[in-house]
């Protein structure tokens, strides 16, 4: 029999510690987020549907995005044992420069529509974390303002070669003058993908008010207050901004770009030149033969060609064939630090996160971006320690098996 007694109040307080309430609503929300999906849920509650769906959505049936995320979930890790992992080194070198972590912030368009701090929050958070920030041609903050927000960190610029070539060439010159060290030449956007959520929401630049959007805005007054009381949106390249996102993209993009444009841009750019949007081994090998500094395996976050190849599935073959000659980077579908670790193990030199950063931005501005980065950092360190590797260079294909759901049919 267990002897029982009535506890004294002093003993109760020794056993039970009451948590001090957090009065700052933003801080309380962000501290409650333990995963990127948690940040996504907060972002969805706080952001009007049209802006949230622009970030969250993809092309047509959104199969490419779903498959990319599923591919990362269909991973089996193979940990070692009896290795000293009391400390781990997450730093790496990418495109000739350092990064404290094996991921950077991907280029995203129209970012201040999602949350008014936009690229300034992303660039500042990236600089504080020691990782690169990439500004999109369709970003809503100027090249010079991004440099001011991240003066000591690494800034990269993503370039669309547009119908009016002079606009693109001017952006290249401005980015070089501002000290951006790497240029991403994006090659997967001859035309805009069919982003059906945007069409159904009537998403446009500037936002159009309809009875539906007004009703959706009523429980989110803070977003509209921020939007209406902060400086007017300014795009990195576009002077005219009327119309739907698809119409803007189709007006800016040029389906005639080819390898001659690549040579022209290479002749203008003094830093590292990287090709973003590579989706086949054949193209990866050809670009490596042409001497580019890196490639990004990407299907544009599933926002262009639906049913496009899964970048994470392409990675092992591409890394095996050209990884010794060029830096291979992967994006699309990364929602967890373990996704980043798996990519490194299968040969990626680096990874890029887009939506993961934007969910944090919509959830809490600059502090939300800091939280998104911190979540990924915690997950990377924990995964590496559980795999029992002490630095990113120790990650090898033996640590990962890709469990495929979709196999090619024999012809």
N, C-alpha and C positions, 0 to 999 in steps of 0.2 A: 504494500500500500504506500502511495505517495503522501507524505505529510503535507497538508495544506494549511495556509494561513492567509489572513486578510492583508493585502499589501498596504504599506504605508504610503501616503502621497509622495513623499520624497523619493521613494524607490520607483514609483511609477514614472516620475519625471526623469529619473536616471535612464530608464529603459526606453522612453519615448521622447524623441526630439521633434519639436514642431518646426516645420520649415518656414522661414521668414517669407512673407508674401512679397512677390515682385510687383511693384506698382506701375512700372513702365510697361504698357501694353505691348509695344513692339518687341521689347526684349523678352517678355514672357512668351509671346508667340514663337519667337525664333528659338528660344531655349527648349521649347517643347518638340521641336523638329529634330528627329533622330536620323532621318533618311532624306534623300532627295525627293522621294515620293511624298513625304510629309510636307516639305516645302511646296511641292506642287499643289497639295490640297489647300494649303493656306493661300497660295497665289490665286487659286480658282475662286475662293471665297471673296477675295479682295479686289479682283480685277474684272472689269466689264467683259461680257462673254466674247465680244468681237476681238478685243485685244488679247485675251487669254487664248482663244482658239487660233489666232494667228500664230502664236508661239507653240502651242501644244499640237496643232494639227499638222498634217502632211498631205501628200497628193492623192487624189482620187479615193481609192478604198483604204489608203494608209497601210497597205500591206508591207511596203518596204520598211517602214518604221517599226511595225510590229515584229517583223522577222528579225530585224537588226537587234532589237532588245531581247527577243527570245534566244537569239544565238548566244548572247552573253550569259543568259540564265542556263543555257544548256552546256555548261562547262563543268567538268570534273577536275578538281585539283588533286595533286599528288604530293603531299608534304614530306619533307625529310624529317629526321629525328636527331636528337642529341647534338644540335648545333647551337652555339652561343648567339642568341638574338636579343641580348639585353639592350642593345642599341641597333638601329637600322639606319642606313644612309639612303635617302630617297632622291638625292641630287643626280642630275644627269647633264649631258651636253647635247644641244640640239642646234642645228644650223650654225655651227661655229661659236655658240655662246652658251652660257650656263643657265640652268633652271633648277630651282631648289626642289621641285617636284616634277614627276614625269607627265604632267599635263599642263595645258594652257587654255586660255579662253578663246573659243572659236569666234569667227566673224558672224555677227547677226545684224540684220537690217531692221530699220524702224524702231530701234531699241527704246527711245524715250517715249514711244506710245505705250509701251508695256508698263513703265514706271518712269517718272519724270527725271530721275537722276541718270538713267540711261548709261551710256558708255563711260561717263565720268566715274560712276560708281564701279563699273567693271575694271577700268584701267587702274583706279586707285587701289582697289582690293588686290588686283594682280600684282601690282608693285609691292604692296605690303607683304604678300605671300612669296615674293621672289619668283613668280612665274610670268611667262609672256602674255600679253594682251593683243588681240587681233581686231583691228577696225575694219568694218565692211565699207565697200564703196557706197552702199545704201545705208550706212550708219547715220545717225541723227546728231552726231557731234563731229566737229571739224577735226581734221588731222592735227592742227595746231593745239586745239583744246585738249585732245587726248594726250599729246606730249606734255602739256602743262599739268595734267592730272597724274601722269606717271613719268616724271622727269628723269628719274634715275633707272627705271626699269626698262625691260625690253618691250618695244612696240613693233608689231608687224602690221602690214597693210594688205588687205584682200582686194584684188582688182578684177572688175569686169571690163573687158574690152567692148566698148559701146559703139553704136552706129556712128556717132560723132567721135572719131578717134582722138580729136584734139582734147576732148574732156578727159579721156583716160590718160593721155600723155601728160596732161597738166597735173593730174593726181599723182602720177608716178614721180614727177619732179618735186611736188610738194612733200610727199612722204620721204623722199631722199633728203631733202633740205631739212626736214624736221628730225632727222636722225633715226628713222625707222630702219631696222637692220635686215628685214626679210620681207619679200613680196610674194604673196600667194596669187598666182594667175589661175583664176577659176575657169574650168573648161566644160562644165556640165550643164550650162544654162544657155543653149542657143535660143530657147524660148522659155517662158514661164510654165511650170507645171500647173496642172489643174487642181488648185487648192479649194476644194469644194466647201469646206467650212467657211472660208472667207466669202465666197459667193453667196452662201445661204445667209450669212450675217450681214451682207452688204458692207463688208469692211472696206474702207477707203481712206485715203489721205487727202485732206483732213477727215476725221470721223464725221459721218452723216447722221443727223438726228432723225430717228423715226419713232413712232409710238413704242415699238419693241425695244429699241435701244434706251429710250427714256425710262421705261419700266425696269429694265435691267440695271439702270444706273441708280435708281432710287436707294437701294440698300448699300451703295458704294459711293457715297458723296465725296469721300476723301480723294478718290482717284480723279474725279472731275475737278475738284478744287485744285489739286496739284496741276492738272493739265491746263486749266484756264488761268492760273495765276503765276505760271512760270514762263520763261522766254519761249517765243514761237519756235516750233520745230525747224531746225536747219539741217539739211542733208549734206553729206560730204561731197556730192556731185550734182544732184538734181536741183535745178532752179525752178522747175514747174512740178507741182506735186498733186494736181487734181486727178481724180480717177481711182479705180480700184487698184489693189496691189498688183494683180495680174497685168492690168493695162500699163501700169508704170514699168513693170519689168519688161514687158514686150516692147515698150518704147525705147528702153535703155539697152536691151541686149541685142546682139547681132548674130544671126545664125550663119553668117559667112566667115567667122573667124577661123583661122587655120594656122599651120605651122609657120607661115611667114609672119603672122602677128607675134608668135612666140619669139622669133628672132628679133623682131623690132623692139619688143619690150626688153629682151635680154640686153640689147645694145644700149638701152637707156638706163637700166637699173644697176647701180654700183654694188648692191649688197647680194644676199643670197636669194636665188630665184627658185620657187617651189611651185609645182603644179598641183592644184587642188581639184578633186573630182574624178580621179582615175578609177576605173571600174573593171579593167581587164588586165591580165598578166601581159598580154601582147603590148598594150599601150604603155604599161609600166616599163617594160624592157626597152621599147623604142625611145622613151623619154630619157631613160638612164643612158642609153647610147649617145643621146644628144648632149649629155653633160649637165643636165639640171642638177641643182643641189639637193632636191628632195621631192617627194611626191606625197600627197595625202590621199589615201584610199578613203573614198567618201561617196555616198549617193545623195549628198546634200540634205542629210537628215530625213531622207524619204520624201523630200518636198518637190522633186522634179519628176523623174521617171518612176512610176509605181511598178513594182515587181523587178526593180533593179537588183543587181548582185548585192549580197551582204558583205560589206567591207571586212568584217571580222573573219568571215570564211575565206576571203581572198588572201588575207594576211600571210598565212604560212608559206604559200607558194611564192608570193611576191618577195617576201623577206629572204627566202632561200635563194632566189634567183638574182636579186639586185641589192640586197641589204648591205653588202660589203662596199658597194659603190656609192649609194645615195642613202640619205636618211628617209626611212619609211615611217609615216605617221598615219594613224587611223582615227576616224571619227564616226559618228552616227550610232545612236542607241546607248551611249554610255550613261548609266544612271547610278553607278556604284563604284567605289574604289577598287573592288575586286575585278570589275570589268577592265580597269586600267592595268592592274597587275597581270591579268590573263593576256592582255594585248602585248605587254612587254615580254612575257614568257614566249609568245609565239613569233617574236621577231620585230615588233614595232619599236622604234627608237623613242617614240613620243605619242601622246594622244591629245585630242582636243575635245572640250566639252562646250556645248552650246545651250541646249535647253536646261541642263542642270544649273547653269549659272543664271539663266533667265528666270527660272522658278524662284531662286533666291532673291533676285532683283524685285520681282513682283510681290514677294512675300514681305520684303522689308527694306527696299532700297540698298544702300551701301552695306548696311549691317546684314541684310539678307544675303548679299553676295559673299561677304566674309563668312557667314554661317555655311553656305553651300560649299565653299572651299574647305572649311574646317571639317565638314562631314566627310568629304572625299579624302582628306588627309588622314583622318582617324581610321577610315576603312582601309586605306592603302597600308598604313603601318601595321594594323592588326592582321591583315591578310598576309603580309610579308612575314611577320613573326610566326604566324601559324603554319606557313609553308616552311619556316625555318631557313630563310635567306636573309642575309644581313645587308645587302645592297642590290640595286636594280640590275647590275651586271651579272649577278648570280642567277637571275631568272632565265630558265631555258625551256625549250619545248617539252622536256620530260616532266615538267610541273603541271602540264595542262593537257586534257583530252577534250576535244570538241565533240559533243554528242549531237549528231545531226538528226533533225526531224525530216528534212527535205533532201532526198537523194535524187540525182539525175536519173531519168528513165533511160534504159538501154534501147538504142535504136537498131 
